[in-house]
Amino acid sequence: MRFKTGSEVQEHRKKLGLNQSEFWSRISVTQSGGSRYESGRNIPKPVQLLLHLTYGSEKQAQDLLAWLRPEKT
């Protein structure tokens, strides 16, 4: 699942059967902020990252966490 545009996020939220408050509060975004993203405002990269970690596939979450963590030496 991609979370780059508001329409993609809105579609996924509706598939999950969540209202905006339920969906966005899981990543500490207000309902009004989430509404603005769903209406077309650019979604900042950190918010996109949280969306992928929270609502993306397990593989996406693992890949993102591996990318974020420093390499062990």
Backbone as CSV, one residue per row, in Angstrom:
resi,resn,N_x,N_y,N_z,CA_x,CA_y,CA_z,C_x,C_y,C_z
1,MET,0.843,-1.192,0.000,0.000,0.000,0.000,0.873,1.235,0.000
2,ARG,0.500,2.179,-0.813,1.207,3.463,-0.852,0.409,4.484,-0.071
3,PHE,1.117,5.416,0.525,0.466,6.486,1.275,1.081,7.823,0.886
4,LYS,1.091,8.124,-0.406,1.691,9.382,-0.853,0.654,10.469,-1.097
5,THR,-0.561,10.082,-1.427,-1.598,11.084,-1.680,-2.747,10.913,-0.697
6,GLY,-3.460,11.991,-0.494,-4.595,11.955,0.413,-5.670,10.983,-0.029
7,SER,-5.875,10.881,-1.338,-6.912,9.962,-1.822,-6.535,8.511,-1.540
8,GLU,-5.240,8.179,-1.618,-4.791,6.821,-1.279,-5.027,6.528,0.201
9,VAL,-4.735,7.504,1.035,-4.926,7.336,2.475,-6.413,7.210,2.791
10,GLN,-7.212,8.080,2.211,-8.653,8.053,2.462,-9.255,6.711,2.038
11,GLU,-8.843,6.214,0.894,-9.337,4.928,0.406,-8.993,3.814,1.400
12,HIS,-7.765,3.811,1.883,-7.342,2.778,2.832,-8.108,2.908,4.151
13,ARG,-8.271,4.127,4.629,-9.010,4.361,5.877,-10.429,3.821,5.772
14,LYS,-11.077,4.096,4.650,-12.450,3.633,4.458,-12.517,2.112,4.371
15,LYS,-11.511,1.493,3.731,-11.466,0.025,3.674,-11.367,-0.572,5.074
16,LEU,-10.665,0.119,5.959,-10.526,-0.348,7.339,-11.774,-0.076,8.175
17,GLY,-12.679,0.740,7.659,-13.904,1.065,8.374,-13.689,2.015,9.543
18,LEU,-12.662,2.867,9.432,-12.343,3.813,10.503,-12.773,5.222,10.116
19,ASN,-13.216,5.994,11.111,-13.458,7.405,10.837,-12.123,8.143,10.941
20,GLN,-12.119,9.409,10.566,-10.858,10.154,10.549,-10.210,10.221,11.925
21,SER,-10.986,10.441,12.963,-10.407,10.536,14.314,-9.721,9.241,14.712
22,GLU,-10.380,8.115,14.475,-9.804,6.813,14.832,-8.521,6.548,14.047
23,PHE,-8.581,6.806,12.762,-7.446,6.515,11.887,-6.234,7.382,12.214
24,TRP,-6.428,8.687,12.252,-5.308,9.611,12.398,-4.763,9.659,13.816
25,SER,-5.603,9.414,14.814,-5.114,9.486,16.200,-4.069,8.416,16.489
26,ARG,-4.078,7.327,15.757,-3.089,6.261,15.963,-1.669,6.709,15.643
27,ILE,-1.548,7.775,14.865,-0.204,8.299,14.570,-0.057,9.736,15.068
28,SER,-0.886,10.090,16.038,-0.820,11.403,16.707,-1.034,12.587,15.770
29,VAL,-1.925,12.404,14.805,-2.346,13.494,13.922,-3.798,13.798,14.277
30,THR,-4.128,15.074,14.386,-5.504,15.447,14.707,-6.438,15.094,13.552
31,GLN,-7.713,15.020,13.860,-8.706,14.749,12.825,-8.671,15.842,11.768
32,SER,-8.547,17.095,12.202,-8.539,18.197,11.230,-7.288,18.149,10.357
33,GLY,-6.157,17.783,10.937,-4.932,17.634,10.145,-5.071,16.513,9.131
34,GLY,-5.609,15.384,9.569,-5.828,14.261,8.664,-6.788,14.619,7.547
35,SER,-7.818,15.381,7.880,-8.782,15.818,6.878,-8.099,16.672,5.813
36,ARG,-7.206,17.541,6.239,-6.482,18.383,5.272,-5.618,17.519,4.351
37,TYR,-4.949,16.511,4.905,-4.145,15.614,4.061,-5.039,14.874,3.064
38,GLU,-6.168,14.378,3.552,-7.075,13.641,2.670,-7.677,14.540,1.595
39,SER,-7.741,15.830,1.860,-8.304,16.786,0.896,-7.279,17.299,-0.104
40,GLY,-6.033,16.859,0.012,-5.047,17.223,-0.992,-3.809,17.932,-0.507
41,ARG,-3.760,18.344,0.753,-2.542,18.970,1.260,-1.423,17.931,1.247
42,ASN,-0.213,18.369,0.928,0.923,17.449,0.897,1.116,16.777,2.246
43,ILE,1.368,15.469,2.199,1.607,14.704,3.419,3.113,14.707,3.664
44,PRO,3.571,15.265,4.783,5.010,15.315,5.062,5.615,13.906,5.142
45,LYS,6.876,13.804,4.790,7.569,12.506,4.803,7.464,11.797,6.154
46,PRO,7.652,12.498,7.300,7.529,11.788,8.582,6.136,11.189,8.799
47,VAL,5.104,11.879,8.333,3.745,11.354,8.464,3.567,10.159,7.531
48,GLN,4.118,10.238,6.319,4.070,9.099,5.401,4.746,7.884,6.029
49,LEU,5.869,8.113,6.677,6.596,7.027,7.333,5.733,6.383,8.416
50,LEU,5.101,7.206,9.253,4.233,6.671,10.304,3.041,5.920,9.716
51,LEU,2.492,6.412,8.629,1.390,5.709,7.975,1.827,4.326,7.510
52,HIS,3.002,4.246,6.889,3.496,2.948,6.421,3.779,1.999,7.577
53,LEU,4.361,2.518,8.656,4.659,1.668,9.809,3.381,1.172,10.478
54,THR,2.369,2.023,10.531,1.136,1.685,11.244,0.152,0.903,10.383
55,TYR,-0.003,1.291,9.148,-1.054,0.719,8.312,-0.539,-0.076,7.115
56,GLY,0.754,-0.063,6.874,1.309,-0.814,5.759,1.459,-2.284,6.102
57,SER,1.994,-3.025,5.171,2.202,-4.454,5.401,3.329,-4.667,6.408
58,GLU,3.376,-5.856,6.953,4.444,-6.213,7.891,5.806,-6.079,7.207
59,LYS,5.878,-6.471,5.945,7.136,-6.370,5.187,7.555,-4.912,5.044
60,GLN,6.618,-4.031,4.723,6.936,-2.602,4.612,7.479,-2.079,5.931
61,ALA,6.828,-2.432,7.023,7.259,-1.958,8.336,8.663,-2.460,8.660
62,GLN,8.930,-3.728,8.399,10.259,-4.284,8.668,11.321,-3.601,7.816
63,ASP,11.025,-3.397,6.543,11.983,-2.738,5.647,12.267,-1.306,6.102
64,LEU,11.234,-0.586,6.499,11.421,0.793,6.959,12.220,0.850,8.252
65,LEU,11.924,-0.043,9.178,12.677,-0.062,10.436,14.140,-0.411,10.191
66,ALA,14.397,-1.361,9.304,15.777,-1.719,8.977,16.501,-0.529,8.352
67,TRP,15.813,0.227,7.519,16.405,1.393,6.872,16.703,2.489,7.892
68,LEU,15.810,2.648,8.889,15.981,3.697,9.892,17.097,3.401,10.891
69,ARG,17.295,2.139,11.190,18.277,1.770,12.209,19.684,1.836,11.634
70,PRO,20.627,2.304,12.457,22.015,2.331,11.982,22.553,0.912,11.856
71,GLU,23.482,0.757,10.938,24.104,-0.556,10.770,24.939,-0.893,11.986
72,LYS,24.893,-2.161,12.364,25.714,-2.619,13.484,27.125,-2.859,12.976
73,THR,28.084,-2.389,13.749,29.479,-2.586,13.335,30.197,-3.493,14.285
